[in-house]
Amino acid sequence: MILKNKKALITGGTGAIGEKLCEIFSREGADIAFNYEKNEKKAEKVLAAIKKNKKQGLAFKCSVLDAPGIEKMTAEIISKFSRIDILVNNAGTTQVLPLPLIEEEDWDRMMAINVKGMFLVTKEVVRRMIARKSGVILNIGSIAGLRLLEVPVHYAAAKAAVQGFTISLAKELSRYNIRVNTVSPGMLDSGVGTNVPEKQYKEYMKYCTAGRPGKPEEVAHFAAFLCSDQAQYINAQNMIIDGGL
């Protein structure tokens, strides 16, 4: 129960990683609020998992690009939970296209969801954390933005931006006792990993010392530790979980 009595907001709660974040954070003792954009059936499943762990769950159908919706969601979470101790910026998207086929709108959408959404949610939540001089922010990146891999360039650029956001924000918020870190997963067996072409999959497996793709729950367990009081000396870091690439 390393997150006992904590209150967490997890964006993209119906995605492969998001679902496990909600489930494992609640198992570790946190009450969970999460947003989702479309999948109401999956949202109900995630809520059921949270309640099975005997914790409170709040689900919001709200895009991370909807600034007024984010403001309303945050206010309701504060009303129900009294505070937000942990923010996990998990919402994201990818698109498998070579550079010559990427249109301007594809680039803009990738940057909007993966970067602007993170900014909008963090800006709204962090004001409350600053007032309390306490909090933890965890951003979900990707090794696509860190390693020499054959990945879509707009996705790699967006995920590289996550680390710049993290280290700058960690410095800015350190005076308020707020920690900011990134977790960058490698290839996983669900979520965006299912869209990886066979050629790239085989190349990854060739060099991955674990010899297999990771699991979303492995990312979520580590994320729970990073957001706990046990990790108070870890700040402004990008923690890579890639099976040893």
Contacts in CASP RR format, 6 or more apart in sequence:
PFRMAT RR
TARGET T0000
AUTHOR 0000-0000-0000
METHOD contacts of the structure
MODEL  1
MILKNKKALITGGTGAIGEKLCEIFSREGADIAFNYEKNEKKAEKVLAAI
KKNKKQGLAFKCSVLDAPGIEKMTAEIISKFSRIDILVNNAGTTQVLPLP
LIEEEDWDRMMAINVKGMFLVTKEVVRRMIARKSGVILNIGSIAGLRLLE
VPVHYAAAKAAVQGFTISLAKELSRYNIRVNTVSPGMLDSGVGTNVPEKQ
YKEYMKYCTAGRPGKPEEVAHFAAFLCSDQAQYINAQNMIIDGGL
1 28 0 8 1.000
1 29 0 8 1.000
2 28 0 8 1.000
2 29 0 8 1.000
2 224 0 8 1.000
2 225 0 8 1.000
2 228 0 8 1.000
2 229 0 8 1.000
2 230 0 8 1.000
3 25 0 8 1.000
3 28 0 8 1.000
3 29 0 8 1.000
3 30 0 8 1.000
3 86 0 8 1.000
3 224 0 8 1.000
3 227 0 8 1.000
3 228 0 8 1.000
4 28 0 8 1.000
4 29 0 8 1.000
4 30 0 8 1.000
5 29 0 8 1.000
5 30 0 8 1.000
6 25 0 8 1.000
6 29 0 8 1.000
6 30 0 8 1.000
6 31 0 8 1.000
6 85 0 8 1.000
6 86 0 8 1.000
6 227 0 8 1.000
6 228 0 8 1.000
7 30 0 8 1.000
7 31 0 8 1.000
7 33 0 8 1.000
7 77 0 8 1.000
7 81 0 8 1.000
7 82 0 8 1.000
7 83 0 8 1.000
7 84 0 8 1.000
7 85 0 8 1.000
7 86 0 8 1.000
8 25 0 8 1.000
8 30 0 8 1.000
8 31 0 8 1.000
8 32 0 8 1.000
8 33 0 8 1.000
8 84 0 8 1.000
8 85 0 8 1.000
8 86 0 8 1.000
8 87 0 8 1.000
8 88 0 8 1.000
8 227 0 8 1.000
9 33 0 8 1.000
9 34 0 8 1.000
9 35 0 8 1.000
9 74 0 8 1.000
9 77 0 8 1.000
9 84 0 8 1.000
9 86 0 8 1.000
9 87 0 8 1.000
9 88 0 8 1.000
9 121 0 8 1.000
9 125 0 8 1.000
10 18 0 8 1.000
10 21 0 8 1.000
10 22 0 8 1.000
10 25 0 8 1.000
10 32 0 8 1.000
10 33 0 8 1.000
10 34 0 8 1.000
10 88 0 8 1.000
10 90 0 8 1.000
11 34 0 8 1.000
11 35 0 8 1.000
11 64 0 8 1.000
11 88 0 8 1.000
11 89 0 8 1.000
11 90 0 8 1.000
11 91 0 8 1.000
11 117 0 8 1.000
11 121 0 8 1.000
12 18 0 8 1.000
12 34 0 8 1.000
12 35 0 8 1.000
12 36 0 8 1.000
12 37 0 8 1.000
12 64 0 8 1.000
12 90 0 8 1.000
12 91 0 8 1.000
12 92 0 8 1.000
13 19 0 8 1.000
13 21 0 8 1.000
13 22 0 8 1.000
13 34 0 8 1.000
13 35 0 8 1.000
13 36 0 8 1.000
13 43 0 8 1.000
13 46 0 8 1.000
13 90 0 8 1.000
13 91 0 8 1.000
14 34 0 8 1.000
14 36 0 8 1.000
14 39 0 8 1.000
14 42 0 8 1.000
14 43 0 8 1.000
14 46 0 8 1.000
15 36 0 8 1.000
15 39 0 8 1.000
15 42 0 8 1.000
15 90 0 8 1.000
15 191 0 8 1.000
16 188 0 8 1.000
16 190 0 8 1.000
16 191 0 8 1.000
16 192 0 8 1.000
16 216 0 8 1.000
17 90 0 8 1.000
17 140 0 8 1.000
17 185 0 8 1.000
17 188 0 8 1.000
17 191 0 8 1.000
17 216 0 8 1.000
17 219 0 8 1.000
17 220 0 8 1.000
18 34 0 8 1.000
18 46 0 8 1.000
18 88 0 8 1.000
18 90 0 8 1.000
18 216 0 8 1.000
18 220 0 8 1.000
19 42 0 8 1.000
19 45 0 8 1.000
19 46 0 8 1.000
19 49 0 8 1.000
19 216 0 8 1.000
20 216 0 8 1.000
20 217 0 8 1.000
20 219 0 8 1.000
20 220 0 8 1.000
21 88 0 8 1.000
21 90 0 8 1.000
21 219 0 8 1.000
21 220 0 8 1.000
21 223 0 8 1.000
22 32 0 8 1.000
22 34 0 8 1.000
22 46 0 8 1.000
22 49 0 8 1.000
22 50 0 8 1.000
23 46 0 8 1.000
23 49 0 8 1.000
23 50 0 8 1.000
23 53 0 8 1.000
23 217 0 8 1.000
23 220 0 8 1.000
24 217 0 8 1.000
24 220 0 8 1.000
24 221 0 8 1.000
24 223 0 8 1.000
24 224 0 8 1.000
25 32 0 8 1.000
25 86 0 8 1.000
25 88 0 8 1.000
25 220 0 8 1.000
25 223 0 8 1.000
25 224 0 8 1.000
25 227 0 8 1.000
26 32 0 8 1.000
26 49 0 8 1.000
26 50 0 8 1.000
26 53 0 8 1.000
26 55 0 8 1.000
26 57 0 8 1.000
27 53 0 8 1.000
28 224 0 8 1.000
28 228 0 8 1.000
29 53 0 8 1.000
29 55 0 8 1.000
30 55 0 8 1.000
30 85 0 8 1.000
30 86 0 8 1.000
31 55 0 8 1.000
31 56 0 8 1.000
31 57 0 8 1.000
31 81 0 8 1.000
32 50 0 8 1.000
32 55 0 8 1.000
32 56 0 8 1.000
32 57 0 8 1.000
32 58 0 8 1.000
33 57 0 8 1.000
33 58 0 8 1.000
33 59 0 8 1.000
33 60 0 8 1.000
33 73 0 8 1.000
33 77 0 8 1.000
33 80 0 8 1.000
33 81 0 8 1.000
33 84 0 8 1.000
34 43 0 8 1.000
34 46 0 8 1.000
34 57 0 8 1.000
34 58 0 8 1.000
34 59 0 8 1.000
34 60 0 8 1.000
35 59 0 8 1.000
35 60 0 8 1.000
35 61 0 8 1.000
35 62 0 8 1.000
35 63 0 8 1.000
35 64 0 8 1.000
35 73 0 8 1.000
35 91 0 8 1.000
36 42 0 8 1.000
36 43 0 8 1.000
36 59 0 8 1.000
36 60 0 8 1.000
36 61 0 8 1.000
36 62 0 8 1.000
37 61 0 8 1.000
37 62 0 8 1.000
37 63 0 8 1.000
40 61 0 8 1.000
43 59 0 8 1.000
43 61 0 8 1.000
44 59 0 8 1.000
46 59 0 8 1.000
47 57 0 8 1.000
47 59 0 8 1.000
50 56 0 8 1.000
50 57 0 8 1.000
51 57 0 8 1.000
56 80 0 8 1.000
56 81 0 8 1.000
58 76 0 8 1.000
58 77 0 8 1.000
58 80 0 8 1.000
58 81 0 8 1.000
60 73 0 8 1.000
60 76 0 8 1.000
62 69 0 8 1.000
62 70 0 8 1.000
62 72 0 8 1.000
62 73 0 8 1.000
64 70 0 8 1.000
64 91 0 8 1.000
64 92 0 8 1.000
64 113 0 8 1.000
64 116 0 8 1.000
64 117 0 8 1.000
64 118 0 8 1.000
64 120 0 8 1.000
64 121 0 8 1.000
65 112 0 8 1.000
65 113 0 8 1.000
65 116 0 8 1.000
65 117 0 8 1.000
65 120 0 8 1.000
67 120 0 8 1.000
67 124 0 8 1.000
70 120 0 8 1.000
70 121 0 8 1.000
70 124 0 8 1.000
71 124 0 8 1.000
74 84 0 8 1.000
74 124 0 8 1.000
74 125 0 8 1.000
74 128 0 8 1.000
77 84 0 8 1.000
78 84 0 8 1.000
78 128 0 8 1.000
83 128 0 8 1.000
83 132 0 8 1.000
84 125 0 8 1.000
84 128 0 8 1.000
84 129 0 8 1.000
84 135 0 8 1.000
85 134 0 8 1.000
85 135 0 8 1.000
85 136 0 8 1.000
86 135 0 8 1.000
86 136 0 8 1.000
86 137 0 8 1.000
86 138 0 8 1.000
86 227 0 8 1.000
87 121 0 8 1.000
87 122 0 8 1.000
87 125 0 8 1.000
87 126 0 8 1.000
87 129 0 8 1.000
87 135 0 8 1.000
87 136 0 8 1.000
87 137 0 8 1.000
87 138 0 8 1.000
88 137 0 8 1.000
88 138 0 8 1.000
88 139 0 8 1.000
88 140 0 8 1.000
88 223 0 8 1.000
88 227 0 8 1.000
89 117 0 8 1.000
89 118 0 8 1.000
89 121 0 8 1.000
89 122 0 8 1.000
89 137 0 8 1.000
89 138 0 8 1.000
89 139 0 8 1.000
89 140 0 8 1.000
89 162 0 8 1.000
90 140 0 8 1.000
91 113 0 8 1.000
91 117 0 8 1.000
91 118 0 8 1.000
91 121 0 8 1.000
92 113 0 8 1.000
92 114 0 8 1.000
92 140 0 8 1.000
93 109 0 8 1.000
93 110 0 8 1.000
93 113 0 8 1.000
93 114 0 8 1.000
94 110 0 8 1.000
94 152 0 8 1.000
94 155 0 8 1.000
94 192 0 8 1.000
94 195 0 8 1.000
95 102 0 8 1.000
95 106 0 8 1.000
95 109 0 8 1.000
95 110 0 8 1.000
95 152 0 8 1.000
95 154 0 8 1.000
95 155 0 8 1.000
96 152 0 8 1.000
96 195 0 8 1.000
96 196 0 8 1.000
96 197 0 8 1.000
97 106 0 8 1.000
97 152 0 8 1.000
97 154 0 8 1.000
98 152 0 8 1.000
99 153 0 8 1.000
102 152 0 8 1.000
102 153 0 8 1.000
102 154 0 8 1.000
106 154 0 8 1.000
107 154 0 8 1.000
110 152 0 8 1.000
110 154 0 8 1.000
110 155 0 8 1.000
110 157 0 8 1.000
110 158 0 8 1.000
111 154 0 8 1.000
111 157 0 8 1.000
111 158 0 8 1.000
111 161 0 8 1.000
114 155 0 8 1.000
114 158 0 8 1.000
114 159 0 8 1.000
114 161 0 8 1.000
114 162 0 8 1.000
115 158 0 8 1.000
115 161 0 8 1.000
115 162 0 8 1.000
115 165 0 8 1.000
118 139 0 8 1.000
118 162 0 8 1.000
118 165 0 8 1.000
119 165 0 8 1.000
122 137 0 8 1.000
122 169 0 8 1.000
125 137 0 8 1.000
126 137 0 8 1.000
126 173 0 8 1.000
126 178 0 8 1.000
129 135 0 8 1.000
129 137 0 8 1.000
129 173 0 8 1.000
129 176 0 8 1.000
129 178 0 8 1.000
130 173 0 8 1.000
130 176 0 8 1.000
130 178 0 8 1.000
133 176 0 8 1.000
133 177 0 8 1.000
133 178 0 8 1.000
134 176 0 8 1.000
134 177 0 8 1.000
134 178 0 8 1.000
135 177 0 8 1.000
135 178 0 8 1.000
135 179 0 8 1.000
136 178 0 8 1.000
136 179 0 8 1.000
136 180 0 8 1.000
136 226 0 8 1.000
136 227 0 8 1.000
137 169 0 8 1.000
137 173 0 8 1.000
137 178 0 8 1.000
137 179 0 8 1.000
137 180 0 8 1.000
137 181 0 8 1.000
138 180 0 8 1.000
138 181 0 8 1.000
138 182 0 8 1.000
138 183 0 8 1.000
138 223 0 8 1.000
138 226 0 8 1.000
138 227 0 8 1.000
139 162 0 8 1.000
139 165 0 8 1.000
139 166 0 8 1.000
139 180 0 8 1.000
139 181 0 8 1.000
139 182 0 8 1.000
139 183 0 8 1.000
140 162 0 8 1.000
140 182 0 8 1.000
140 183 0 8 1.000
140 184 0 8 1.000
140 185 0 8 1.000
140 219 0 8 1.000
140 223 0 8 1.000
141 159 0 8 1.000
141 162 0 8 1.000
141 163 0 8 1.000
141 182 0 8 1.000
141 183 0 8 1.000
141 184 0 8 1.000
141 185 0 8 1.000
141 238 0 8 1.000
142 155 0 8 1.000
142 159 0 8 1.000
142 162 0 8 1.000
142 184 0 8 1.000
142 185 0 8 1.000
142 186 0 8 1.000
143 149 0 8 1.000
143 184 0 8 1.000
143 185 0 8 1.000
143 186 0 8 1.000
143 240 0 8 1.000
143 242 0 8 1.000
143 245 0 8 1.000
144 151 0 8 1.000
144 152 0 8 1.000
144 155 0 8 1.000
144 156 0 8 1.000
144 159 0 8 1.000
145 151 0 8 1.000
145 156 0 8 1.000
145 157 0 8 1.000
145 159 0 8 1.000
145 160 0 8 1.000
145 163 0 8 1.000
145 184 0 8 1.000
146 159 0 8 1.000
146 160 0 8 1.000
146 163 0 8 1.000
146 184 0 8 1.000
146 238 0 8 1.000
146 240 0 8 1.000
147 242 0 8 1.000
147 245 0 8 1.000
149 156 0 8 1.000
149 200 0 8 1.000
149 204 0 8 1.000
150 199 0 8 1.000
150 200 0 8 1.000
150 203 0 8 1.000
151 200 0 8 1.000
159 184 0 8 1.000
162 182 0 8 1.000
162 184 0 8 1.000
163 182 0 8 1.000
163 184 0 8 1.000
163 238 0 8 1.000
166 180 0 8 1.000
166 181 0 8 1.000
166 182 0 8 1.000
166 236 0 8 1.000
166 238 0 8 1.000
167 180 0 8 1.000
167 236 0 8 1.000
169 180 0 8 1.000
170 179 0 8 1.000
170 180 0 8 1.000
170 181 0 8 1.000
170 235 0 8 1.000
170 236 0 8 1.000
171 236 0 8 1.000
173 179 0 8 1.000
173 180 0 8 1.000
174 235 0 8 1.000
179 231 0 8 1.000
179 232 0 8 1.000
179 234 0 8 1.000
179 235 0 8 1.000
180 235 0 8 1.000
180 236 0 8 1.000
181 226 0 8 1.000
181 234 0 8 1.000
181 235 0 8 1.000
181 236 0 8 1.000
181 237 0 8 1.000
181 238 0 8 1.000
181 239 0 8 1.000
182 237 0 8 1.000
182 238 0 8 1.000
182 239 0 8 1.000
183 219 0 8 1.000
183 222 0 8 1.000
183 223 0 8 1.000
183 226 0 8 1.000
183 238 0 8 1.000
183 239 0 8 1.000
183 241 0 8 1.000
184 238 0 8 1.000
184 239 0 8 1.000
184 240 0 8 1.000
184 241 0 8 1.000
184 242 0 8 1.000
185 214 0 8 1.000
185 219 0 8 1.000
185 241 0 8 1.000
185 242 0 8 1.000
186 213 0 8 1.000
186 214 0 8 1.000
186 240 0 8 1.000
186 241 0 8 1.000
186 242 0 8 1.000
186 243 0 8 1.000
186 245 0 8 1.000
187 193 0 8 1.000
187 196 0 8 1.000
187 201 0 8 1.000
187 204 0 8 1.000
187 208 0 8 1.000
187 213 0 8 1.000
187 214 0 8 1.000
187 242 0 8 1.000
188 213 0 8 1.000
188 214 0 8 1.000
188 215 0 8 1.000
188 216 0 8 1.000
188 219 0 8 1.000
189 212 0 8 1.000
189 213 0 8 1.000
189 214 0 8 1.000
189 215 0 8 1.000
190 215 0 8 1.000
190 216 0 8 1.000
191 216 0 8 1.000
193 213 0 8 1.000
196 204 0 8 1.000
204 213 0 8 1.000
204 245 0 8 1.000
205 211 0 8 1.000
205 212 0 8 1.000
205 213 0 8 1.000
207 245 0 8 1.000
208 242 0 8 1.000
208 243 0 8 1.000
208 244 0 8 1.000
208 245 0 8 1.000
209 243 0 8 1.000
209 244 0 8 1.000
209 245 0 8 1.000
210 243 0 8 1.000
210 244 0 8 1.000
211 243 0 8 1.000
214 241 0 8 1.000
214 243 0 8 1.000
218 241 0 8 1.000
219 241 0 8 1.000
222 239 0 8 1.000
222 241 0 8 1.000
225 231 0 8 1.000
226 234 0 8 1.000
226 239 0 8 1.000
END
